[in-house]
Amino acid sequence: DIIYYRYDFYTLNYEMLSSKYKTVIEIQTKDIDEFFLIHIRNKKYKLYGYFSYLYFLLTRSRFLKKSFAFVGVTNEILDYYSSFFKPSICIPNGINLSKYNTIKKTYNDGKVKFFFIGTEGMPWHGIDIIEKLAEKIPEYEFHIVGINRKSKIDNLKYYGPMRYSDYIKILEKCHICIGTLALHRNNMKEACPLKVREYLAHGFPVILGYKDTAFLNDTPDFILELDFSNDELTDDHIQKIKVFVENQKNRIVKKEELSVIDIYSLEEKKIKFLRNLLK
C-alpha cells in the first residue's frame, strides 16, 4: 500500500516504485549541505565525489517531487524541505529500550573517562573538538571508537572500528558519553542520532553539540548541550563541562527517564500518519 523509503540517491528503481505506489521518504539530514561535506570537501573521494555530487544535484528535485509525503526526524529538517509542500510529520529517531542493559557503573577513584563512537570522513562529528578538549582538560581521559588514527595526546586513545561486543567493554568503564559536537558544519542545530540513544539506554549522561529533538521541551539534567558553532573551545565550555562531570559522573540514567525516545510510542505515531495518508 505504501513504500517507506530512506532518503538517498535517485535511482530508476525509485522512479518505477514511486509511479506505482505512494512513497513516504524518511529524511535524516539537510541533504545539500551533507552531500557537499561528504562528496566535495572530503578529499578521499576526489573526482568521484564531484560526479556523485553533480548527479545528486541534477536528480534531487525529481526524487523529492515524486514522493507522496515526508517524515523528518527533526523540526529543522522538515522546515528545510517545506518548499515541496508535502504532507509531513516530525518523528525523532527512537530505540528499543528493552534491548539495552544498563551498564553504567559508579567509579569513585581514577580519572573520569569520556566515550565517543564515530565514523571516518564525517566532519560534523567534531573529532577535532574532542582533541582540543583532551588537551585542555588533561585530568580526564577520552576514548574514541571507529576512527583510525594515532593519538598525539596522552589522555586520548583511538581504537578504530570495533564490533559492539568489543567496544561495549570500553564503554562500561567510562563515565560520560559524547555525541556529535560540530553539527553546525552541516548547517544544523537540531538532531537525534541513534548512537546517543544507545548511550542513554545504557545509562550514560551525554554531552551534545546540538539540540536533541526528543528533549526540546524539557532538557533533562543528564544532557549537556553546548554551542561550538564558532569552532572554538572557550573557557565557558570547559567550565560547563567540569560542572557537568562533577554532577553526573556517577549518575545512572534510568529507563523510565527515557520514554520520549522509546521506539514503540514513536512507531505508533508513524503508523498512524501512514494510515491517514492512505485515506
Disulfide bonds with the S-S distance in Angstrom:
none
